[in-house]
Amino acid sequence: MLRREEIHGALSAPALESMNFLNEIMSRYPAAISFAPGAPNPSLMTGLDLNHYIERYVEHLETARGLERDAARRLLCEYGPSRGIINDLVSQALHRDYGLDVAATSVVITVGTQEAMFLVLHALFASPADVLAVATPCYVGILGSAKLLNISIVPIPESADGLDLRRLAEAVREVRASGRRIRALYVAPDFANPSGTTMSLEARRELLQLAEREDLIVLEDGAYGFTAEPGFEIVPLKALDVSNRVILLGTFSKVCMPGVRVGFVVADQAVRGADGTEVLLANMLAAAKSMVSVNTSPICQGIVGGMLLEHGVSIAALGETSGKLYRQNLLHLLESLDRELSGVKDVTWNRPKGGFFIRVTLPVPADFELLERSASAFGVLWTPMSLFHLDGSGDNEMRLSCSYLTLGQIEAGVERLGQLVRSVQT
Ligand SMILES: Cc1ncc(COP(=O)(O)O)c(C=O)c1O
């Protein structure tokens, strides 16, 4: 028998328990309409010819890298370099989509963004005095990685413009006064999970100025940028970064499929040793990766590589069809909420223009008790926003995700939410 107190504390954290409880409720009410999962729409993954994409990538290896056919196919079946095999395609795509000039050697292909987060935090947070700043509410993936690595977190409230920069500047000073330092800030500037908030161009510039002034590293998570309406995209922080302090984290989970578990990190910063020698941060991350997952599945990289090649080596083009579907779903969710809940006292919601998520505020706590009632009496599920808040706020908020449902399910689900909300009206 093992003793709980001898197991790493991160594995007993209340957030993990809550997540288990959420999964458990979902499994008990399989027929409920669920606004909980932030997963890609099942229709986008139906009928995909995976062999075709692998074949496309193999052809690329033959023509672009001059490999014999058998050697090209074998490359996908063997162990591979820790840094990845589709780095050149990712580098080209980032150039095509955002004008980013990052060499393939600065890219590490990871097992989803999740591994990239773990590797980056592990590399950057060498001292217990280093603190990670995050927006609250915050994506659980980064919080979980930080907890596993015993990294202290300071929450920065979100503003309508993404992040309360005045509060961030204060936090930098406060942490410094306590003898520690904010080493890095994690931010998802496009349609954040869970709040749906987007940072304006102006706010992005201000954040980078602040980061430069206070010597912060910025971890930019670009998971939902592809859902922006064409012509209304805002450039990534990485493309505005003149002092090379942004590390870009990317994922193919949403534009392709989460089952491939392929993501990437762009870490083009030089790391200088005491003797003056320099190593690229990407090389250090790849070395660490070799001791975490050895390498990202080459077969899965082949699928993603083939998909990129089929779409002109552009992540934006790859995400065009799915981006359109998500915008349609989001609009339908907003219109359904307008129809069902407009004018209901003390019920409000934000209006993101992209991403998967909407934040709804109720006049009563949106807690697990209400969720249980919502599921059993009304057949509708959602996520309590308090799970994502680090400062004890968000009790009355729910996160609705539009990504996994059909238009009909969204409409029916919001009708059920309307019944729930009216049932708790005082
Ligand atoms: C903010 C954010 N980043 C990244 C991801 C993707 O993570 P992964 O690439 O590990 O699937 C998600 C998925 O939910 C997310 O919401």
The ligand as an ORCA input file, in Angstrom:
! r2SCAN-3c Opt
* xyz 0 1
  C      -5.249     26.928    -24.667
  C      -4.939     25.581    -25.232
  N      -3.684     25.306    -25.618
  C      -3.378     24.128    -26.181
  C      -4.323     23.152    -26.365
  C      -3.956     21.885    -27.096
  O      -3.210     21.051    -26.374
  P      -2.583     19.763    -27.090
  O      -1.796     20.258    -28.269
  O      -1.726     19.165    -26.047
  O      -3.717     18.877    -27.523
  C      -5.626     23.369    -25.923
  C      -6.629     22.299    -26.022
  O      -7.602     22.240    -25.330
  C      -5.942     24.625    -25.370
  O      -7.187     24.923    -25.011
*
